[in-house]
Amino acid sequence: MPIKDAAKKYMRVTARKTEKNRKIKGAFKSAIKATKESLTKNDLPKAQEFLKKSMKALDKATQKKVLHKNTAARMKSRLNKTVKMAATKK
């Protein structure tokens, strides 16, 4: 346990930031997961709908500095690529 007041305050700040980051990460991870699940079920319209949601969630995570912009771009690119491949197979 910290002794100094500044260290105690830093622990409170860290707890708040961690909680905020968890919510944001959970949002984009669940959107990506939903997209992949709908792809495995061969439900292309839902996959495309979830793709838009996951893109939006990744952009918000980048905007709030939870993810680096290149990481989000890479994730979006890979997800878009898998949805496009599924669309061309049909």
N, C-alpha and C positions, 0 to 999 in steps of 0.2 A: 504494500500500500504506500502511496506517496505521502510525503510529509509536508512538503511546501504547498502553499495555496495555489501557486501557478500550475504545479503538476496535477493537482486535483481538478483544476479547471480544465486542463488539457485532456484529462480522462473523460470529463463530461462532454467536451467538444467532440472527441474521437467517437464516443458512443453515439452521439447524434448523427455524425457524418456516416458512420458505419451503417446505421439503420436506414438512412436515406439511400445510400448506395445499394443496400440489399434490395430495397423496393424497386429501384431502377433496374438492377440486374435481373431480378425476378421477372420483371415485365418483359424484357426482351428475350430472356431465355424461354419463358413459357410460350411466347409468340413463335419463336423458332421451332420449339418442340411441336406445337400445334401444326405448323406448316409441314414438318417432316412426317407427322402421324397421318395427316390427310393425304400425303403423297403415297405412303405405304398402303393406304386404303383405296388408292386409285381414284380419289375424289378431287379431280383437277380444279373445278370452280372454287371449292373451299380452300384448296392449297393456294390459289392465286389471291383469294381474299385475305388469308392469313399472311401471305407474303407481304402485302401492303402494310398490314399491321406491324409485322416484324421490322420492316424497313423504317416505319415511323418510330418504333420503339428504339431501334438502334441509333437513329438520328438524334432522338432526345437524349439518349445516354451519352452520345458524343458531345452534344451541346452542354450537358451538365458536367462534362469532364470525368465521367465514370469510365468511359472507354476512349482509347486513342482513336483519332479519325481514321488512320490507316487500318486499324483492327476492325473497326465497324465497316469500312469499305470492303475489306476482304470477306467478312462474314456475309455482307449483302450480296457480293458478287457470287460467292459459292452457292448461296441459297437460291439466287435468281437462276443460276446455271442449272441446278437440279430441277427446278420447276420447268424451265424451258425444255430440258431433255425429256421430262415426262410428257410435256405437251406435244413434242414432235413425234414421240412414239405412238401416240393415238391417232 
